[in-house]
């Protein structure tokens, strides 16, 4: 552990620099984890594999700006519910590292913020339920797509949320926010990309949104849902003044 705390960041360069020893280096890597709930990086991939639940094949991870943000992230809700461990990465080099870690032995590394997430134990009934939700909330989804067409690529019911209203997910080839910030700081022009908004249709805010008849009001509330999702994903907002205006308007309405 002392060696890792001294040389860990150097070892994280290994999978990209030494392809022949990729698996041996990966075995030495240490991560924070939902198993311990501390920022200390002490969980190895072999430890993680030994704790996998029945039917689990993949190694799940989350890259975030800080350990605190990662630990409270809405992306973890479904994993906590199922008792699935997630590796938590918050060092500046981590997103770059995971770009070079595709798998360890027969286990793939899976980013929990990506679209198309499939969880162990997710059977036909759960997928059937998701299709049912798409059909039942077809009008809400269409209205949200129209209202947020400048911000998101798509809107769909979520398989990963239990408590939060919404979350932003990336497509397979999108660059994560941490890596995008690094590239932009280095002066690289980044292509414009839109995330997918996954919504929890059982959440009170979405129920309120679904019943809203006034289109102007609907758009304001839909943008508020997007703002919350962006805060959960990136810890910051593109339009903070607009967010404050929307929240103030909502609080004023509630106090009347």
MOMOGI-V681851 format. One record per pair of residues at least 24 apart in sequence whose C-alpha atoms are under 10 Angstrom apart, sorted by the first residue. I is the first residue (numbers start at 0). J is the second residue. D is the distance in Angstrom with one decimal. If there is no record, write none. Layout:
BEGIN
i = (I:I)
j = (J:J)
d = (D:D)
END
This chain:
BEGIN
i = (0:0:0:0:3:3:3:3:3:4:4:4:4:7:8:8:8:8:8:9:10:11:11:11:11:11:11:12:12:12:12:12:13:13:14:14:14:14:14:14:15:15:15:15:15:15:16:18:21:21:21:21:22:22:22:22:23:25:25:25:25:26:29:29:30:30:30:30:30:30:30:31:31:31:31:31:31:31:31:31:32:32:32:32:32:32:32:32:32:32:33:33:33:33:33:33:33:33:33:33:33:33:34:34:34:34:34:34:35:36:36:36:36:37:37:37:37:38:38:38:38:38:38:38:38:39:40:40:40:42:42:43:44:44:44:45:47:47:47:47:48:48:48:50:50:50:51:51:51:51:52:52:52:52:52:52:53:53:53:54:54:54:54:55:55:55:55:55:56:56:56:56:56:56:57:57:57:57:57:57:57:57:57:57:57:58:58:58:58:58:58:58:58:58:58:58:58:59:59:59:59:59:59:59:59:59:59:59:59:59:60:60:60:60:60:60:60:60:60:60:60:61:61:61:61:61:61:61:61:61:61:61:61:61:62:62:62:62:62:62:62:62:62:62:62:62:62:62:62:62:62:63:63:63:63:63:63:63:63:63:63:63:63:63:63:64:64:64:64:64:64:64:64:64:65:65:65:65:66:68:68:68:68:68:69:69:71:72:72:72:72:72:72:72:73:73:73:73:73:73:73:73:73:73:73:73:73:74:74:74:74:74:74:74:74:74:74:74:74:74:75:75:75:75:75:76:76:76:76:76:76:77:77:77:77:77:77:77:78:78:78:78:78:78:79:79:80:80:80:81:81:81:83:83:85:85:85:86:86:89:90:91:91:91:92:92:92:93:93:94:94:94:94:94:94:95:95:95:95:98:98:110:110:111:111:111:112:112:112:112:112:112:112:112:112:113:113:113:113:113:113:113:113:113:113:114:114:114:114:114:114:114:114:114:114:115:115:115:115:115:116:116:116:116:117:117:118:118:121:125:126:128:128:129:129:129:129:130:131:132:132:132:132:132:133:135:136:136:138:139:139:139:139:139:139:139:140:140:140:140:142:142:142:142:142:142:143:143:143:143:143:143:143:143:143:143:144:144:145:146:146:146:146:146:146:146:146:147:147:147:147:147:147:148:149:150:150:150:150:150:150:150:151:151:151:151:151:151:152:152:152:152:152:153:153:153:153:153:154:154:154:154:154:155:155:155:155:155:155:156:156:156:156:156:156:157:157:157:157:157:158:158:158:159:159:159:160:160:160:160:160:160:161:161:161:161:162:162:162:162:163:163:163:163:163:163:163:163:163:164:164:164:164:164:164:164:164:164:164:164:164:164:164:165:165:165:165:165:165:165:165:165:165:165:165:165:165:165:166:166:166:166:166:166:166:166:166:166:166:166:166:166:166:167:167:167:167:167:167:167:167:167:167:167:167:167:167:167:168:168:168:168:168:168:168:168:169:169:169:169:170:170:175:175:176:176:177:194:196:196:196:196:197:197:198:198:198:219:219:219:219:219:220:220:220:223)
j = (29:39:40:41:27:28:29:40:41:29:39:40:41:40:90:91:92:93:96:92:96:92:93:95:96:97:99:92:93:95:96:99:96:99:96:97:98:99:100:101:95:96:97:98:99:100:99:99:99:100:102:103:100:102:103:104:103:100:102:103:104:103:86:88:60:85:86:87:88:89:93:60:66:69:70:85:86:87:88:89:60:61:66:69:70:84:85:86:87:88:60:69:70:75:78:79:82:83:84:85:86:87:82:83:84:85:86:87:84:66:67:70:87:66:67:70:87:65:66:67:69:70:87:88:89:66:86:87:88:86:87:86:86:103:106:103:83:84:85:86:84:103:106:82:83:84:82:83:84:119:81:82:83:84:119:120:83:119:120:118:119:120:121:83:106:118:119:120:105:106:107:108:118:119:102:103:105:106:107:108:109:110:117:118:119:83:84:85:86:102:103:106:107:108:109:110:111:83:84:85:86:87:106:107:108:109:110:111:112:118:84:85:86:87:88:97:108:109:110:111:112:85:86:87:88:89:93:94:97:109:110:111:112:113:86:87:88:89:90:91:93:94:97:110:111:112:175:176:177:178:232:87:88:89:90:91:93:94:175:176:177:231:232:233:234:88:89:90:91:176:177:232:233:234:89:90:91:234:90:230:231:232:233:234:231:232:231:163:166:230:231:232:233:234:112:159:160:161:162:163:164:165:166:167:228:231:232:111:112:113:159:160:161:163:165:166:167:168:231:232:111:112:159:160:161:158:159:160:161:162:163:118:157:158:159:160:161:162:111:118:119:159:160:161:159:161:159:160:161:118:119:120:118:119:109:110:111:110:111:177:177:177:178:181:177:178:181:177:178:174:175:176:177:178:179:175:177:178:181:174:178:169:171:159:168:169:159:166:167:168:169:170:171:175:232:167:168:169:170:171:172:173:175:194:195:157:167:168:169:170:171:194:195:196:197:158:168:169:170:171:157:158:159:168:158:159:158:159:158:158:158:156:158:155:156:157:158:156:156:156:157:199:200:201:200:200:200:209:209:200:205:206:208:209:210:211:197:198:200:209:208:209:214:217:218:221:196:208:209:217:218:220:221:222:224:225:196:221:218:214:215:217:218:219:220:221:222:196:218:219:221:222:225:193:193:192:193:194:195:196:222:225:192:193:194:195:196:225:192:193:194:195:196:193:194:195:196:197:194:195:196:197:198:195:196:197:198:199:200:196:197:198:199:200:201:196:197:198:199:200:197:198:199:197:198:199:197:198:199:200:201:202:199:200:201:202:199:201:202:203:198:199:201:202:203:204:227:228:231:197:198:199:200:201:202:203:204:205:206:224:225:227:228:196:197:198:199:200:202:204:205:224:225:226:227:228:229:231:194:195:196:197:198:199:224:225:226:227:228:229:230:231:232:193:194:195:196:197:198:225:226:227:228:229:230:231:232:233:193:194:195:196:197:228:229:232:193:194:195:196:194:195:232:233:232:233:233:229:224:225:228:229:225:228:224:225:228:244:245:246:248:249:245:246:249:249)
d = (8.7:9.6:8.4:6.9:8.6:8.0:7.4:8.3:8.6:9.4:9.1:8.1:9.4:9.2:8.4:9.5:7.6:9.0:9.9:9.9:9.9:7.6:7.8:9.2:6.2:9.3:9.9:8.3:9.6:8.9:6.9:9.4:8.7:9.3:7.3:9.0:9.4:6.0:6.8:10.0:8.9:7.3:9.5:8.6:5.7:8.4:9.5:9.2:9.1:8.3:9.8:8.8:9.2:8.6:6.3:7.4:9.4:8.0:9.3:7.3:10.0:8.2:9.4:9.9:9.6:9.8:6.2:6.6:6.7:9.4:10.0:9.9:8.2:10.0:9.8:8.8:5.9:5.1:6.6:8.8:8.7:9.5:9.6:9.7:8.7:7.0:5.8:4.4:5.2:8.4:9.8:9.3:7.1:9.0:9.5:8.5:9.7:8.6:5.7:5.6:6.6:7.1:9.3:8.8:6.0:7.7:8.5:10.0:9.6:9.3:9.6:7.2:9.4:8.2:9.2:8.8:9.8:9.2:6.0:8.2:10.0:9.2:8.5:9.3:9.1:9.5:9.6:8.9:9.0:8.1:9.9:9.4:9.2:8.0:9.8:9.4:10.0:7.4:8.6:8.4:9.6:10.0:8.6:10.0:8.6:7.7:9.1:7.0:7.4:9.9:8.7:7.5:6.6:8.7:8.1:9.3:9.9:7.8:8.0:9.3:5.6:6.4:9.6:8.5:9.4:7.9:5.1:7.9:8.0:5.9:7.5:9.6:9.6:7.7:8.6:9.5:8.5:5.1:5.0:6.1:6.5:10.0:9.9:9.0:8.7:9.6:8.4:7.5:8.0:8.3:8.7:6.3:5.9:4.8:6.0:8.7:9.8:8.5:7.3:5.1:6.3:9.0:9.8:8.4:5.9:4.8:6.0:6.3:9.9:9.8:8.6:5.1:4.4:5.9:7.3:9.1:7.1:6.2:5.3:6.1:8.8:6.9:6.2:5.1:6.0:8.5:9.7:9.2:9.9:8.7:5.9:5.9:7.0:9.9:8.6:6.2:4.7:5.8:8.5:9.5:7.0:6.3:8.9:7.9:8.8:8.6:8.5:9.2:7.9:10.0:9.9:7.6:6.2:5.1:8.3:9.2:9.0:8.7:9.5:8.7:7.4:10.0:8.1:7.6:8.8:8.4:5.4:7.7:8.0:9.0:7.0:9.5:7.4:7.6:5.0:7.7:9.5:9.3:8.9:9.9:8.0:8.9:8.9:7.4:9.3:9.3:8.7:9.6:9.6:9.8:6.3:7.6:10.0:9.8:9.8:8.1:6.7:8.5:7.8:6.3:9.1:8.3:7.0:9.8:8.8:6.6:8.2:6.5:6.5:9.8:6.4:7.1:9.8:9.2:9.7:7.3:9.1:9.0:8.4:8.3:7.8:9.3:7.4:8.0:9.5:9.8:6.3:5.6:5.9:7.2:8.3:8.6:9.9:7.4:4.7:5.8:6.4:9.3:9.3:8.2:9.7:7.6:9.3:9.9:10.0:9.7:9.6:9.7:8.2:9.0:8.7:8.7:9.1:8.8:9.7:9.5:8.5:9.7:9.9:9.3:9.8:7.5:8.5:8.5:9.1:8.6:9.5:8.8:9.0:9.3:7.5:9.1:6.7:6.1:9.8:9.6:8.9:6.8:9.7:9.8:9.9:9.6:9.4:8.8:8.6:9.6:9.5:8.8:7.6:5.1:6.3:8.9:9.7:8.9:8.4:8.8:5.2:4.7:5.7:6.3:9.3:8.8:9.4:9.5:9.2:9.9:9.2:5.7:5.7:5.3:6.7:9.2:7.6:9.8:9.2:9.5:9.3:9.4:8.2:8.4:9.8:7.9:8.1:9.7:8.4:9.3:8.7:8.8:9.5:8.5:8.8:10.0:9.8:9.2:6.7:7.8:7.5:8.7:9.9:6.8:9.5:9.9:7.8:9.9:9.6:9.9:7.8:8.3:8.3:9.3:8.8:9.5:8.0:5.7:9.0:9.8:9.9:8.9:9.7:9.1:9.9:9.1:8.9:8.5:8.6:9.0:9.4:9.3:9.5:8.5:7.7:9.7:6.3:8.8:9.8:9.7:9.1:9.4:8.9:8.9:9.3:8.0:5.4:8.6:9.7:6.9:7.7:9.4:7.8:9.9:7.3:6.9:8.1:9.4:8.2:9.2:6.2:7.6:9.0:9.2:8.9:8.2:8.7:5.0:5.2:5.5:6.4:8.7:8.3:5.2:5.7:5.3:7.7:8.5:7.5:4.9:6.2:8.3:9.3:6.0:4.8:5.8:7.3:7.7:6.5:5.0:6.2:8.9:9.5:8.5:5.4:5.0:6.1:6.7:9.8:8.6:4.8:5.3:5.7:8.1:8.3:9.0:8.3:8.6:9.4:8.7:8.5:7.8:6.2:9.7:9.8:9.6:7.2:10.0:8.5:8.5:8.0:8.9:7.2:10.0:8.5:6.9:9.6:7.1:9.7:9.5:9.1:8.7:9.3:8.7:5.9:5.1:7.6:8.2:5.5:7.8:6.6:6.8:9.9:7.1:9.4:8.1:7.8:6.8:5.5:4.3:5.8:8.8:8.8:9.6:8.8:6.6:7.3:9.5:7.4:5.4:9.1:8.8:9.6:8.3:5.9:5.3:6.6:8.6:8.8:7.9:9.7:7.9:4.5:7.3:9.1:6.9:7.0:9.5:6.0:5.6:4.7:6.2:8.9:8.0:9.9:9.5:5.7:6.5:9.4:8.1:6.3:9.3:9.4:5.7:5.2:6.4:7.1:9.4:9.8:8.2:8.0:5.2:6.3:9.0:7.1:7.5:9.9:9.5:8.5:6.8:8.4:9.7:9.4:7.4:7.8:9.5:9.7:8.8:8.8:9.6:9.2:9.9:6.7:9.6:9.6:9.5:7.8:9.2:8.6:9.7)
END
